[in-house]
Amino acid sequence: MKKRLYVDFHVLQTVPPSCINRDDTGSPKTAMYGGVLRARVSSQAWKHAMRKDFAENTLLDVGKRTKKAAELVKKQILALDSELDADKLAKKALENTGIKSDDKGTKALFFMSTAQAKALAALAVAGSTDKKEYQKALRAAPSMDMALFGRMVADDPSLNYDAAAQVAHSISTHAVKNEYDYFTAVDDCPAEDNAGAGHLGTVEYNSSTLYRYATVNVLELAEQLGAEQAAETVRAFGEAFLFSMPTGKQNTFANRTLPDAVYVTIREDQPVNLCGAFERAVSRGEQGGYAEASKAALAQYAQQVYASFVEAPAQSFTVGGGLEALAPAQTAKAMLDALEKAVRDALSGNEVE
């Protein structure tokens, strides 16, 4: 029986002039790493983009994080019996779970799966007053994104879920310097004596080749979702991590790109973030650009880590050219198919000791 099983995702992705993740001043987020300024995209921004991707592209249950949890239960009550006072029953159901809610909703955002909302609705429609049953309903049947990203409930820690996935802040593999775009907007119906612009402004941006990393604790995921759904969820996670993108200033910059290269590993010891490949900022390659030099740095560093500190992965997959030293390259679809099968095979017979 396997004691540990992790899937690590390493992505190199070049983005053109953009501002996909801003700080409180509207500037692109940055970080100091290796003594130089790097472009940065927060893990929260990419996880939000991934959850939107889940909702659009997977058939698995995707939860809702909202203060209007009672509305989710109300919708399911109406589906069972449209003649009932669904609003009153939904609020009472939440009260029975111990989650504090008023006319404005819960005090904090609450993460609830569709299955949990249905279970609470069924109890409410049946007239149950057993608070233990209501709490049991909220502990069971988490959605795939709830199992991946966790749930924290201050009112009742017993309702918490530990996150099976971790997503790192993406950083550029090289030094960056933010720039400013000065723009004007023209009034289509100007006064005859006004030949100037109707609006003046600036927007800050940068461009970079990003190193993106995430890891999934497969056994933790399987414990919450079951082996079959865990394998499907790992695939959905990988697909969303590869193809989603935060939407900050997207209309301004049309910056939606695809990865330059992807490296995925199945490990039986511990997750391994390979950001150390870029602690020394990558310099432009002989033919210019950072993508090819970043691929070479990643491949070299991974081999160095495997030779010195940890065993090589149990299985490895790459997509795109430049990382063939780590594993043969294949298409994204073929890699995701192979990954799902590998996870399913690894979990086979792992249900009991």
C-alpha positions, 0 to 999 in steps of 0.5 A: 500500500502506498503511504504517499502519492503526489502529482507535481505540475511545473509549467513555463508560460510566456505572457506578453505585455499584461497586468493579469494580477494587480496589487492595491495600487493597480500595479502588476504584482511583483516579488524579489527573488534571487536579489532581483525583481520578478513578475508575480501572479498570486496563487489565489488569482490562478485558483480562482481562474481554475475554479471558473474553468472547473465550472465550465469544463467538468461534469464533476460537482463544483461548489459555490463559495458565497455568503448566500449559502441559504439561497443554495439550500432554498433553490434545492428546497424549491426543486423538491416542493415549490409550495413550501416556505423555502426561504424560512426552511433554508434559514432554519436548515443553516441554523441547525448546522450551527452556521450563523446567518442573517438577512445579509447572509453568513458572516464569512464566505461559506463553501458548499457543494451541490450535494450538501445543499441537496442533503440539507434541503431534503432534511428540511423538507422532511421536517428533521430537527436533528442538528447532528444530521444537518452537520453530518450532511455538511461534512459529507459529499464535498465538491471536487474544488472543495476537496482540492482547495479546502474549507475553513469554517470559523463557527465550527472547525469540525466542518473544515476540509484540509486542502489536497492541493497547493498552488504556488505564486507564479514568478518570472524566471528572469528580472522584470521592470514594470512599464507604463502605457499612456492612453487617451479616450476620444469623445465621439461627440465633442464640443466644437471648441474642444479638440482635446481628448475626453480622458487621459490615463496610464496603466502599468504592465510588464511581460514575462516568462513565468514558472508556475507550480502546483501539487496535489496530494492524491491520497488525501484527495482519494480519502475525501472523494474516493479513488475513481473521482480522485483520478478524474479530479487530478485530470481536471486539476491538471487541465485547468492549471494548464489552460486557465488564466486570470482575467485582470486587464484581459480586454486591454491586453488580450494576453491569453497564452498557452504554456511553452512547456509542461513537466508533470511528475508522480512522486511517492516521497514528497512534493518538489518545487523546482523554482530553485532553477530560477534563483539565479535570474535567467539571461536571454538566450543566444537567439534572444528570449527567455523561454528556451533558456528557462526550459534548459534551466529547469531540466538541468536543475531537476536532474541535479535535484534528483542526483543529490537530494531525492529519488527521480519521480515514479513517472514523468510526462512532458508537453512541448519541446525542450524538456525531453531530457526529463521525459518524452514529449507528447500532446496535452491531451495524451499527457492528461489521459496518461496521467489519469490512468497512472493515478487510477492505477496507483490508487488501485488496491490502495483503499485498505491496508 
